[in-house]
């Protein structure tokens, strides 16, 4: 059987990071407050209360539309979507239906094959968030549920993509790129809990499409899609068919489950919202100037700092990280760039992910000092990682934070001067930095040294590769070759 083609389209709901709600003056900063304290007659849907549109949220939505290359429609309109659910106090949601704010754009992602790939955007519309149900026990067996309307009326945009993604990995890349773009536009904060929710449409080419609702994390999307693809493929392999249905993603169990409700669009009885006038935004949208977006910043990092494409992608893929990088190199642009590039994009990110920490928690001045110690050859790369780990752990555990130099002294970490004096014993003279690098590489890769002695040519190239990495490509390759050969022959004797 040939590999079946996977088809994925996403509907992404993002909370716009405004100060007040979409149709009233209630504050959106509700997350640490008691339930039902950020409410008023409008967002509680009391009789006679009238919505007043928040201008800022429309401006934010238009920024997103422009950044995603969409056309903002000269006239758009709000509609009522009628249904009853306890989290929807008015029994209708104000959303946009047949006249959305914007249509027809695209977002470029890195495709699975490595090149750039365009994911088309069908439409972007503005709507209000419903409230939130809090289940006592669990949703199926709990005795009762509580409802919190603090979230009711928070401005959302829904971004609908065409079914252009071909794997869960591409869906993840689309979401990451979208998140970065929204953050660069200063309209969205991905670190706020529940600020992004995704519905995914997924099918195997030639069969029915399944909608998976209610995915509330970035990692959840990839997992839900992987589960759903496996489920659909195994049905097809057994000669069964995939039903067209809506399923819910159960995050804790990592599975999707068929949902009983079978609403169709016509069940919602959409009609134009009588309390709000149609939106005419043409002259307004023309005046919106976009800031530097992730792709432009990536190209600038390559041109201005000489970052590799991969490093530039990683560094600019998150606004906080890109800002952190520029803050660090601003201290000493010439000396620190080659170090900062690798140390942030590879080492620091790895250590942060391991601790589930955000780069916001890292003290830029301390990190710059660490890089300076490395740059001035005061400590070795290995010791640098040791010091970085201590710095992050202190921050993570809310301990008093030491400076890198204090950590170096306290732990008595291996300094370059120690390595140098050990080496000078065998050399009789103080060796140069290349010889230090060679000595380190040989100690770290005994198997390759052994292979070289057995006559394996590849081992020499491997060691040269390690050396280039260690010297960050700064050393003269011919000189490295000569010194490495000299050192290896000496050791053989
Ligand atoms: Zn309100």
Boltz pocket constraint, residues with backbone or C-beta under 6 A from the ligand:
constraints:
  - pocket:
      binder: B
      contacts: [[A, 21], [A, 24], [A, 25], [A, 26], [A, 38], [A, 39], [A, 40], [A, 41], [A, 42], [A, 43], [A, 44], [A, 152], [A, 153]]
      max_distance: 6.0
